Amino acid sequence: MAALRGRERTLTGELSGGWRQRLALGCRVAAAAVSRVVTRIARPHHLLAAVAADHFARPDVAIV
């Protein structure tokens, strides 16, 4: 997407301003993808932990 192929070993300080912007775009796209995956994995576990915590806080209430 950001056309950075072939520049993997170039240090950021050696890049021109336009290439730095492309690098920033590539980092942002990658971070957004990772964030979506982590959210999809973590959300069900978070909800399950909340239900379990609520159950232990109020053991007189049954979980159905």
N, C-alpha and C positions, 0 to 999 in steps of 0.2 A: 504494500500500500504506500509506504513512504519511500520506496525505491532505494533502500539502504544496502541492498545486496552488493557485496564486494568491498564494503567499507567496515567490515567487522573488526579489523585490527587497527583501525585509525583512532588515535586518541581524540577526545572531544576538543581539546585545545587546538588541534591541528585542523579542525573543520571550519569552513567559512560560515557566516551567519545563516545562509540559506540551508546548509546541511545541518546545522544545529537545530533549526526549526523542524526539519524533517525528522531528526532524531527525537526531538521532544514529542512530535506527533506519534511516532512509533512507540515510544514509552507509554504515552497516554492510552493508546489503543490496547496495548498489552496489559496495562494495569486494569483497565475497564473489564477486559475479558476475565482476568484472574478474580477480580472483585465479584463478578457475576457467578462464577463457579463456587467461590467460597460462600457466598450468600445462599446459594441453592443447597449446599451441603450443611451449612450451619443452622439454617432456619428450623428444620424439623427437630434437630437435636436440642436447640434452644427451647422450643415449645415443649418437648418431652421433659426437659429438666424443670421447666416452670410447673408443669402438671405434677411431677413427682414432688417438688418442693411444697406445692400447695397441699398435696395429699398428706405429707408428713407434718405439715403445720396444723392440719385439721383432720386427724385420723378418723373422726366420727362420720366423715362424708365419704361415701363410696364413689369410686371412679367407674363409670359405665361406658 
